């Protein structure tokens, strides 16, 4: 029986685990369960099975976006460690399975400084990193730090359960994505392991490959919202609002089918071009999925009214979480960045 379970595709095992744990644990508890079951061992981006990776992220996004935030960060960290051929993963598993995060946001008021400790004691960090999802629950993090006079950040791996690490969650006032438990983390003379060369985190092909994968989480949540509309339309075909619900369902279908097709096409392109610059693809995917998710949220909430927002805890949480999570996109600034890339291209590839 164990062999049969192990032989099941990853997405089937992941879906079963998410159903079994639904509502029974915090996102961090569920992440620990998934990691212990080996359900964090996703195919690497652009490694020949990118779609399977994104399907897993979409499944988790459909289940719980705060969990998806933690799961995506953990699996992204594992992919980065592999890509940069780092030894930090071995260090992290000495005391059992590690829960990883990637904290690379650079807030104006918070920066982590990197220096060499006296006497050859290795690299140390000081300073504060903002926007650290899961700070109180993960055991290790990859984060960007800066050496004095250095023009590019250095990625470092740090164990969080040690002296010199302090967590301040007082500023996190979010309603949406509240359970992702983001915080500011401060470091004082904390030892770290260097991961790759300075600038390697941003320069590696996986940076944009991973950036595209985040959109799969958003898409999964949008699908879950759309399923609520589809169930309502099927359950009450004579409801006074049935024609409006069907119209909304049609619009939702067009939006989700288009972004699902783009995700599949983009995954195939990455697998065929693993070393290529994927910035244009990532921006296109993220902006398309953001637009689709916003349309789905609007159409579904208008068609179903206030009832699920007030009476269905899962729907209400998802509807609150999704607008916050998609703001990881930079909106019009990313549109402009995409336009700049397209302006320089001889052919944008818009024809079928």
N, C-alpha and C positions, 0 to 999 in steps of 0.2 A: 504493500500500500504506500509506503514511503517513497519507493522508487517511482510509482505511478504519479504521485504528487510532484516529485522532482522533475518528471518528464513533461509536465504541463508547461505550455508557453508562459513566459514571465508575466505577460499581461493578464492571463487567466488566474495565475496564483496571486498576483497583486490585487486584482478585482475581488477575489474571494477574501483576502485578508482585510481589505478596506470595508467590505460588508460586515465581516465578523466583528470589526472594531468600531463600527459606526456608533457614535454617541456614548461609547463606553470609556473614553479616555481623553486626556488632553492631546493636542497635536504632538507635543513632545513625547508623550507616552506612546502614541501610535507610531511615531518615527522610530523609537527604540524597538518596538515590536517588528517593524518592517526590516530594520537593519539586522536584528537577531535572526530573522528568517532568511537573510540573504537577498531580500527584495530591493536592495539598493545597488545591486551589481548590474547596472544598466550597460548596454552596448555603448562604446565611446562615440561622441559626435564624429560624423564623417568617417566612421570605421566600417561601413558596409551595412549597418542596421540602424541608421539614424531614425527611421520611421518608428521602429520598435521602441527606441528611447523616448521619442516624443509621445507615442501612444501611452506609455507608462506615466509620463508627466501629465498628460491630459486626464487620465483616469484619476490621479491624485487630485488634480485641480477640480474635477467634477465632484469629488468627495468632500473636500474641505480646503479652502484656499490658504488658510493659515498653515495647515499641514503641508500644502504644496510649496509654500514659501520655504519651509524648513527642509523638506525633501529635495526640492530643486537645488537649494544651497549645498546640502550634503553631497548629493550626487555630482554636482558641478565641481566641488572640491576634489572628489575622487578622480574625476576626469582630468582636472588640472594637474594633480600630482602625477598621474600617469604620463600626461603629455610632456611635462617638464622633467620627467624622470627623477622625481624627488624621492628621498629616503624618509621623508617625514611620516609617511603612512606606516612604516615599520615601527617608528617610535610611538605612534599613537595607539597601537594595538597591544602594547605590553600589559595594560591593565584592563583588557577586555575591549569589545567593539567600541570604536570611537564614533561620536556624533560630530560632524564637521559643519562649519559655516564658512561662507566667503563674504568678507566685509571689505569692499573696495570703494565704497562711496567716499568722496572727499568733501566734507562739509567745510565751509569757510572758517568756522570757529573751532574746528577740531582737526588736529593732524597728529600722526604718530611719527616720532623721530627715531631713526636707527643709528646706532653707533657701535663701535667695537669696544668691548670691555677691556680694561687694563689687564696686563699680564697674560694675554692670550686666552681669556676666559670666554671668548666667543662673542657673538652679536647680541645686543640688548636693545630693547625698545622702551621709550618713554612717550607719554602723551595720551591723547584721547581719540577714540574712533567713535563716530556717531552712526546712527542707523544700523545697529547690530541686531538683526533678527535672531531670536532664540538665545540671547546672550546667557540667560540663567540656566539653560538646559543643555546646550552643546558642550562638548568636552574640549574641542580643538577648533581653531579657526585659521584660515588663510586670510591675511590682510595686507594691504599696501602700506608701506612705511617709506620714509624719506631720509636719505643721508644728506648732511649739510653740503650744499653746492651741487647736488645731483639733480639732473634735469628730468629723470624718469623714476617712477616709483620702483621700489624693490619689494617683491612678494616674499612674505615670511610666513612660516607656520609656527603657531604658538599654542601651548597647552594652557588652558584657562583655569584649571584648578591648582593654582600655585600662588605663593606670596607675590604681592605686587600687582595683582589683578583685582580691580574693583568695578562693580556694575551699578549704574544709576538708571533706574527705570522710571524716575519721577516725571520725566518730560513726555513720556509716551501716553498721550491722551486720546488715542484713536478709538473710534467705535468700530469702523471697518478695519479688518485685520488686527483686531485687538489681541487675539490669541497668538499672534506671531511674536508677541512680547518683545518688541524691539527696545533697545536700551542704548545708552552710551557706556562704553567700556574704557576705563583708564588703566594705563600701564605705568609702572614705576620700576625701572631697572629689571625688566623681565627678559629672561633668555629666550631666544627664538632660533629657528632653523631657517636659513636662506633657501628659497625655492626659485631656482633659475637665476639668470643674470638680471641686472637692473634693466627694467623696461620689458622683460620677456613676457610678463603677464599680459600686457596690452598688445605686444607685437605678434604673439603666437596665433596661428590660424584658429585655434579653439576659442579665442575670445569672442569673435562674432558668431561662430557656430553655436556656442553656448547661449549667446544673447538671443539668437533666434529661437532656441528651445524654450526659453521662458514663456514665449507666446503660446506654447502648447498648454501650459497651465491655465492661461486665460481662456483659451478656446474650450477646454474641458468644463470650466465653470459656466461658460455661456451655453454649452450643450445641456448641462444640468438644468439651467433655468428654462431653456426651450422645451425640455421634456415635461416640465410642469404644465406648460401651455398645451402641449400635445395631449397629455393625459386629460386635462380639463375639457378639451374639445371633443375627445373621444367619449368621455363619460357622460356628457350632457349635450347631445346633438340638438336638443330642442330648447336649450337655454336661450333666454331673450337676447343674450349677447353672442350667440353662436356664430352669426355671420361675421361679426367683427373679430371674433377669436380666430375664425378660419382665415380671414384676411391677414391678421397678424402672423398666424402660423405660416402662411405662404411667404411673407416677407422674411420671416426668421429662417425659413428653409433656404431661401436664396442666399442669404448672408452666410449661413453656416456652411452650406455646400461649397460656396466659393472659397472660403478660407480653408476648409478641409482639403480641397483640391490644391490650393497653394501650399499648404503644409506638406502634402504628399510629394508634390513636384519639387519643392525646395529640399526635402530630405533626400530625394534621389539625386539632385544636383550636388549636394554636399558629399554624398558617397562617391560620386564620380569625379569630384574635384577636391580631394581632402586637403590639399596644400594651398588652395586658392584663397584670395581675399574675399571673404563672405560678407563684407560690410553692407553692400547694396542689398543683397538677399535678406540679411537680418533686419535691416530697416524696413524693407518692403513687407516682410512677414509680420513684424511687430506692429506696424501701422495698420496693416490690413486686419489683423486680428483684433487690435484695439477698437477700430471702427466697427467691426462686426459685433464685438461684445457689447459695445455701447448701444448699438441698434437693437440687439436682442433684449438687453435689460429694459430699454424704453418700451419696445413693443409688447413684451410679456407683462410688464407691470401695468401698462395701459389696458391691455386686454383682460387681465384678471382682476384689476382693481386692487383695493387696499387689503383684501382678506388674506392672501398669502403673506403679505408683508407684516401683518399683525398676528396671524394665527399659526403660521408654519415656521417653526424655528429654523429649520434648515434653509428654507427659501429666504427668510429674512436675513440670516447671517450671510448667505451667498450674495444677496443683493447689496448688502452693506460692504462686504469685503471686496467685491470685484472693482468698483470704481477706485478704491485705494490702491489695489495691486497694479492695475494698469497704468497708474501714474508713475510707475517705474519707467515707463516710456516718457519721453520728453516732449510729447505733443507736437506743436508747430515747429519747434526747433529740429525735431527728427524729420518732419516733412521737408524742411529746408535743406537739411543734410542730404536727404534722398534726392531732392531736386538738383542739388549741386553735382552729385555723382552722375545723374542722368544727363545733365547738360553737357558733360564731357564725353558721353558715349556716342559712338557712331550710330548705334541702333539699340533702342531700349528693349526690344524683344516683346513688343505688345501684340504682334500678330499671332494667330494660332498656328 
